[in-house]
C-alpha cells in the first residue's frame, strides 16, 4: 500500500471553457474522482512530461468530447477568447 501525502488545498475561482469543463467533470466521474483531484493529477503528469491518460481513457474522452460538442484541440489553447471580448 502506498502512503498518503498530506497537502493543503485552497479554493480557487478558475474560469474554463464550458464544454471543456463538462468533459472534465464527466472524466472525473468516470474515474470516481473529484474535479480537483483529476486536475491535480493531469497537472502533475504534465509537469513531468507524462501523459495523464491511457488508451482506454483517451477513447472514452473522445466519446465525451463528441457528446458535449467539444471540438477544441491543443492547437487552440493560446487562441481562446471569451464571447464579447476583443
matplotlib code that plots the C-alpha trace (Angstrom):
import matplotlib.pyplot as plt

x = [0.0, 1.2, 1.4, -0.8, 0.7, -0.8, -1.4, -3.1, -5.7, -7.1, -10.4, -9.8, -12.0, -10.7, -12.7, -12.8, -14.4, -17.9, -17.7, -14.2, -15.5, -18.3, -15.9, -13.6, -16.4, -17.5, -14.0, -13.6, -16.9, -15.8, -12.7, -14.6, -12.6, -13.4, -12.8, -9.9, -8.3, -8.5, -7.0, -4.2, -3.4, -3.4, -1.1, 1.3, 1.7, 2.1, 4.9, 6.8, 6.2, 4.0, 0.6, -2.1, -4.4, -4.0, -5.5, -8.8, -9.4, -8.5, -11.1, -13.7, -12.6, -13.1, -16.6, -17.3, -15.9, -18.4, -21.3, -20.6, -19.6, -16.0, -14.1, -11.1, -7.6, -4.3, -3.6, -6.4, -5.0, -3.5, -6.1, -9.3, -11.1, -14.4, -17.6, -17.9, -14.1, -11.8]
y = [0.0, 3.5, 6.1, 9.1, 12.5, 15.4, 18.6, 22.0, 22.7, 26.2, 27.2, 28.9, 30.7, 29.3, 30.1, 27.3, 26.9, 25.5, 22.3, 21.5, 21.7, 19.4, 16.8, 17.2, 16.6, 13.5, 12.1, 12.8, 11.0, 8.1, 7.7, 8.3, 11.4, 15.0, 17.6, 19.0, 15.5, 15.0, 18.4, 17.8, 14.5, 16.0, 18.9, 16.7, 14.4, 17.3, 18.8, 15.6, 15.4, 12.3, 11.5, 11.6, 9.1, 5.7, 4.4, 3.3, 6.7, 8.6, 6.6, 7.5, 11.1, 11.2, 9.9, 12.5, 15.3, 14.2, 14.1, 17.6, 19.1, 19.8, 20.4, 22.2, 20.7, 21.7, 23.9, 26.2, 26.6, 30.0, 31.4, 31.2, 34.4, 34.8, 35.7, 39.5, 40.1, 41.6]
z = [0.0, -0.9, 1.9, 1.7, 1.3, 3.3, 1.4, 2.0, -0.7, -1.4, -3.1, -6.5, -9.0, -12.3, -15.5, -18.1, -21.5, -20.8, -23.0, -21.7, -18.1, -18.9, -20.4, -17.4, -14.9, -16.8, -16.9, -13.1, -12.5, -14.8, -12.6, -9.3, -8.6, -7.7, -10.4, -8.3, -7.9, -11.6, -12.4, -9.9, -11.5, -15.0, -14.0, -12.0, -15.0, -17.4, -15.2, -15.6, -19.3, -18.8, -20.4, -17.8, -19.6, -21.2, -24.4, -22.8, -21.1, -24.3, -26.2, -23.6, -23.6, -27.4, -26.9, -24.2, -26.4, -29.1, -26.7, -25.4, -28.8, -27.7, -31.0, -29.5, -29.6, -28.0, -31.0, -29.8, -26.3, -26.8, -29.1, -27.0, -26.3, -24.4, -26.3, -26.4, -25.7, -28.4]

ax = plt.figure().add_subplot(projection="3d")
ax.plot(x, y, z, "-o")
ax.set_aspect("equal")
plt.show()
